[in-house]
Amino acid sequence: MTQYNDPFATGGSDPFAASSGAYSAGYGQPGVPAATKSKLAAGLLGIFLGGLGIHNFYLGYKGKALAQLLIAVLTIGFGLIVTSIWGLVEGIMILAGAIDKDASGAPLVG
């Protein structure tokens, strides 16, 4: 009977590991550009729905977006004033170009 040698247990590298350069872009497909996000859409989401962190969810900043959403909800709306100002400022910064990349580092277009 042939014994199976596990290539990963003997120091081999996992070809599907996240650190592997072959599958690091986009959905793991080499040569496929990452999805581009609209600067205008992100800015307008920040201005109109920024109090709930919607623009940060759109840009991939999940931690910051969740913080804004939880502040707004858990304070029964009183924190929505603070997070709305926060979102308004970030929306203006996005449209002005001070924030020009999404969470993955891809530039915002448009």
Beta strands, then each sheet from edge to edge (+ up, - down):
end
